[in-house]
């Protein structure tokens, strides 16, 4: 199956069960392959999620994604103590996508000191201090993780059924042995309309004798009806 388009979607699958299904019996091949960007509107579930990155030797290497039982966004940064404390502002865009009342900060000193701890967390910033009232002025880096703001009702280690849903049995309408009177009339009308619009040469060459006989027979049946 091939679908092409210069403006919109090349292939569309719609169903109340599975819209598009791909399967490969060869473990070294792919059930699906995308050469370009991929957008998913919904939940993406996979056994393993990898990133393929170029290596200095020209090869491509695999890095694995870290996983968590909850939905977190994370950010990283650096700051500096000023004789003990340091107030660090959250990145404005990062703050828009997390629940600012529930985030974690992990500071790491980049110099000799008594150690660091998070003294206070606010919606727009957090404060880091040196342990035991220290007054050092050293640089530190930090990792901050916040719960995703757009996801609610999440359960830790939620169960998921990875089996394919049962495919609905295909149903077809019973095939009619004889065309109905309405179908015959519609065919006769369409055939006459097409003959009127066709060029004169096409009217002579475009219809074979069997087609002419079938058309006349359909017209007679439609007239009797």
Kinemage of the C-alpha trace (Angstrom):
@kinemage 1
@onewidth
@group {chain A} dominant
@subgroup {mainchain}
@vectorlist {calphas} color= white
{ca unk a 1} P 0.000 0.000 0.000
{ca unk a 2} L 1.354 3.418 -0.979
{ca unk a 3} L -0.151 6.768 -0.117
{ca unk a 4} L 1.176 10.059 -1.431
{ca unk a 5} L 0.155 13.663 -1.024
{ca unk a 6} L 1.663 17.052 -1.765
{ca unk a 7} L -0.503 18.955 0.698
{ca unk a 8} L -2.012 16.774 3.398
{ca unk a 9} L -1.888 13.228 4.789
{ca unk a 10} L -0.617 10.415 2.593
{ca unk a 11} L -2.078 7.491 4.544
{ca unk a 12} L -4.998 7.628 6.974
{ca unk a 13} L -6.238 4.871 9.238
{ca unk a 14} L -9.384 5.287 11.332
{ca unk a 15} L -11.031 2.749 13.598
{ca unk a 16} L -12.621 2.320 17.004
{ca unk a 17} L -10.107 -0.469 17.573
{ca unk a 18} L -6.758 -0.077 15.728
{ca unk a 19} L -6.382 2.598 13.081
{ca unk a 20} L -3.123 1.340 11.530
{ca unk a 21} L -1.336 -1.925 12.299
{ca unk a 22} L 2.120 -2.975 11.159
{ca unk a 23} L 3.914 -6.240 11.886
{ca unk a 24} L 7.219 -7.758 10.859
{ca unk a 25} L 8.134 -11.415 11.318
{ca unk a 26} L 11.842 -10.629 10.995
{ca unk a 27} L 13.357 -9.504 14.352
{ca unk a 28} L 16.040 -7.521 12.492
{ca unk a 29} L 13.508 -5.478 10.519
{ca unk a 30} L 10.907 -2.856 11.448
{ca unk a 31} L 7.135 -2.978 11.775
{ca unk a 32} L 7.140 0.748 11.032
{ca unk a 33} L 9.719 3.212 9.725
{ca unk a 34} L 9.534 7.022 9.666
{ca unk a 35} L 12.084 9.127 7.793
{ca unk a 36} L 11.321 12.512 9.326
{ca unk a 37} L 9.616 14.063 12.310
{ca unk a 38} L 6.929 12.104 14.166
{ca unk a 39} L 4.159 13.686 16.215
{ca unk a 40} L 1.998 11.737 18.657
{ca unk a 41} L -1.164 13.306 20.058
{ca unk a 42} L -1.860 11.021 22.987
{ca unk a 43} L 0.147 8.465 24.938
{ca unk a 44} L 3.186 6.713 23.486
{ca unk a 45} L 3.920 3.322 25.061
{ca unk a 46} L 7.031 1.306 24.242
{ca unk a 47} L 9.068 -1.461 25.823
{ca unk a 48} L 12.313 0.492 25.332
{ca unk a 49} L 12.851 4.078 24.134
{ca unk a 50} L 16.225 4.899 22.613
{ca unk a 51} L 18.070 7.864 21.160
{ca unk a 52} L 20.409 7.252 18.223
{ca unk a 53} L 23.327 9.705 18.196
{ca unk a 54} L 26.313 10.068 15.866
{ca unk a 55} L 29.686 8.999 17.269
{ca unk a 56} L 33.115 10.539 16.474
{ca unk a 57} L 34.141 7.374 14.619
{ca unk a 58} L 31.247 7.866 12.171
{ca unk a 59} L 29.029 5.187 13.650
{ca unk a 60} L 25.605 5.600 15.252
{ca unk a 61} L 25.277 4.630 18.914
{ca unk a 62} L 22.229 3.912 21.110
{ca unk a 63} L 21.492 5.751 24.370
{ca unk a 64} L 18.592 4.647 26.544
{ca unk a 65} L 15.967 6.910 28.087
{ca unk a 66} L 15.667 7.071 31.862
{ca unk a 67} L 12.215 6.113 33.131
{ca unk a 68} L 10.184 7.126 36.153
{ca unk a 69} L 6.903 5.873 37.669
{ca unk a 70} L 5.651 9.483 37.651
{ca unk a 71} L 5.559 12.353 35.151
{ca unk a 72} L 8.426 14.773 35.740
{ca unk a 73} L 10.135 17.531 33.787
{ca unk a 74} L 13.708 18.413 34.686
{ca unk a 75} L 16.099 21.289 34.168
{ca unk a 76} L 19.722 22.027 35.052
{ca unk a 77} L 21.662 25.144 35.927
{ca unk a 78} L 24.523 26.782 37.799
{ca unk a 79} L 24.678 29.495 40.458
{ca unk a 80} L 27.041 30.849 43.107
{ca unk a 81} L 26.883 31.316 46.843
{ca unk a 82} L 27.492 34.841 48.124
{ca unk a 83} L 29.004 34.457 51.592
{ca unk a 84} L 26.662 31.572 52.389
{ca unk a 85} L 23.272 31.884 50.647
{ca unk a 86} L 22.179 32.041 46.989
{ca unk a 87} L 18.726 32.743 45.554
{ca unk a 88} L 18.119 31.048 42.206
{ca unk a 89} L 15.211 31.999 39.981
{ca unk a 90} L 13.361 29.271 38.132
{ca unk a 91} L 13.539 29.497 34.358
{ca unk a 92} L 10.342 31.306 33.354
{ca unk a 93} L 9.365 28.818 30.648
{ca unk a 94} L 10.186 25.812 32.820
{ca unk a 95} L 8.013 27.218 35.603
{ca unk a 96} L 5.023 27.408 33.236
{ca unk a 97} L 4.886 23.657 32.639
{ca unk a 98} L 5.388 22.300 36.183
{ca unk a 99} L 3.422 22.392 39.408
{ca unk a 100} L 5.471 25.073 41.108
{ca unk a 101} L 4.309 24.068 44.563
{ca unk a 102} L 5.786 20.603 44.193
{ca unk a 103} L 9.314 20.421 42.798
{ca unk a 104} L 12.684 19.043 43.924
{ca unk a 105} L 16.142 20.649 43.850
{ca unk a 106} L 19.451 18.777 44.036
{ca unk a 107} L 22.425 21.158 44.513
{ca unk a 108} L 26.044 20.018 44.103
{ca unk a 109} L 28.979 22.230 45.205
{ca unk a 110} L 31.808 22.862 42.771
{ca unk a 111} L 34.299 23.885 45.442
{ca unk a 112} L 35.403 23.158 48.988
{ca unk a 113} L 32.697 23.941 51.560
{ca unk a 114} L 30.736 22.376 54.408
{ca unk a 115} L 27.999 21.215 52.068
{ca unk a 116} L 24.796 22.656 50.645
{ca unk a 117} L 21.096 22.361 51.397
{ca unk a 118} L 17.892 23.847 50.011
{ca unk a 119} L 16.725 26.357 52.593
{ca unk a 120} L 13.480 27.503 50.980
{ca unk a 121} L 11.444 26.802 47.805
{ca unk a 122} L 9.049 29.350 46.329
{ca unk a 123} L 6.930 29.455 43.175
{ca unk a 124} L 9.437 31.674 41.348
{ca unk a 125} L 12.766 30.834 43.026
{ca unk a 126} L 14.565 28.705 45.585
{ca unk a 127} L 17.294 29.459 48.106
{ca unk a 128} L 20.427 27.393 48.669
{ca unk a 129} L 22.663 27.788 51.743
{ca unk a 130} L 25.852 26.323 53.087
{ca unk a 131} L 25.556 23.868 55.945
{ca unk a 132} L 26.294 24.889 59.536
{ca unk a 133} L 26.092 28.595 58.818
{ca unk a 134} L 29.020 28.582 56.430
{ca unk a 135} L 29.956 31.762 54.570
{ca unk a 136} L 31.597 30.359 51.454
{ca unk a 137} L 31.313 32.009 48.033
{ca unk a 138} L 31.592 29.051 45.694
{ca unk a 139} L 29.863 27.983 42.509
{ca unk a 140} L 27.430 25.088 42.470
{ca unk a 141} L 25.297 23.278 39.934
{ca unk a 142} L 21.809 21.983 40.470
{ca unk a 143} L 19.214 19.678 39.031
{ca unk a 144} L 15.542 20.580 39.427
{ca unk a 145} L 12.595 18.283 38.706
{ca unk a 146} L 8.944 19.280 38.748
{ca unk a 147} L 5.704 17.406 38.231
{ca unk a 148} L 4.061 17.982 34.864
{ca unk a 149} L 1.313 20.546 35.151
{ca unk a 150} L -0.871 19.184 32.332
{ca unk a 151} L -1.295 15.631 33.631
{ca unk a 152} L -3.771 14.758 36.371
{ca unk a 153} L -5.113 11.527 37.781
{ca unk a 154} L -1.865 9.644 37.256
{ca unk a 155} L -1.246 6.382 39.111
{ca unk a 156} L 2.198 5.039 39.949
{ca unk a 157} L 3.027 1.801 38.138
{ca unk a 158} L -0.370 1.796 36.424
{ca unk a 159} L -1.171 -1.545 34.805
{ca unk a 160} L -1.333 -1.690 31.025
{ca unk a 161} L -2.486 -4.462 28.721
{ca unk a 162} L 0.002 -4.803 25.854
{ca unk a 163} L -2.026 -7.452 24.021
{ca unk a 164} L -3.579 -6.400 20.753
{ca unk a 165} L -7.334 -5.774 20.987
{ca unk a 166} L -9.484 -8.366 19.301
{ca unk a 167} L -10.072 -7.283 15.746
{ca unk a 168} L -13.735 -6.708 15.066
{ca unk a 169} L -15.244 -9.192 12.642
{ca unk a 170} L -15.699 -7.653 9.234
{ca unk a 171} L -19.335 -7.434 8.242
{ca unk a 172} L -20.587 -6.961 4.707
{ca unk a 173} L -24.052 -6.158 3.506
{ca unk a 174} L -25.727 -9.052 1.668
{ca unk a 175} L -24.996 -8.894 -2.025
{ca unk a 176} L -28.046 -8.241 -4.154
{ca unk a 177} L -28.394 -10.579 -7.107
{ca unk a 178} L -30.464 -8.170 -9.181
{ca unk a 179} L -30.101 -4.398 -9.327
{ca unk a 180} L -32.969 -2.395 -7.915
{ca unk a 181} L -35.169 -0.193 -10.061
{ca unk a 182} L -33.662 2.935 -8.490
{ca unk a 183} L -30.146 1.727 -9.291
{ca unk a 184} L -31.087 0.999 -12.890
{ca unk a 185} L -32.657 4.429 -13.334
{ca unk a 186} L -29.647 6.122 -11.755
{ca unk a 187} L -27.275 4.211 -14.040
{ca unk a 188} L -29.300 5.091 -17.132
{ca unk a 189} L -29.353 8.771 -16.193
{ca unk a 190} L -25.635 8.866 -15.528
{ca unk a 191} L -24.863 7.031 -18.756
{ca unk a 192} L -26.952 9.428 -20.816
{ca unk a 193} L -25.419 12.461 -19.088
{ca unk a 194} L -21.928 11.140 -19.732
{ca unk a 195} L -22.715 10.587 -23.435
{ca unk a 196} L -23.961 14.147 -23.767
{ca unk a 197} L -20.780 15.608 -22.299
{ca unk a 198} L -18.348 13.355 -24.173
{ca unk a 199} L -16.731 14.559 -27.432
{ca unk a 200} L -18.315 13.217 -30.626
{ca unk a 201} L -15.374 10.939 -31.447
{ca unk a 202} L -15.366 9.527 -27.920
{ca unk a 203} L -19.079 8.738 -28.228
{ca unk a 204} L -18.352 6.517 -31.224
{ca unk a 205} L -15.184 4.828 -29.932
{ca unk a 206} L -15.704 4.811 -26.205
{ca unk a 207} L -18.467 2.192 -26.018
{ca unk a 208} L -18.097 -1.440 -26.901
{ca unk a 209} L -21.018 -3.475 -28.230
{ca unk a 210} L -21.506 -5.431 -24.968
{ca unk a 211} L -21.597 -2.154 -23.049
{ca unk a 212} L -24.141 -0.736 -25.498
{ca unk a 213} L -26.374 -3.794 -25.164
{ca unk a 214} L -26.121 -3.666 -21.337
{ca unk a 215} L -26.992 0.045 -21.326
{ca unk a 216} L -30.031 -0.445 -23.576
{ca unk a 217} L -31.202 -3.349 -21.424
{ca unk a 218} L -30.832 -1.264 -18.257
{ca unk a 219} L -32.755 1.592 -19.833
{ca unk a 220} L -35.607 -0.736 -20.833
{ca unk a 221} L -35.797 -2.168 -17.324
{ca unk a 222} L -35.838 1.293 -15.831
{ca unk a 223} L -38.658 2.294 -18.194
{ca unk a 224} L -40.762 -0.716 -17.242
{ca unk a 225} L -40.289 0.050 -13.560
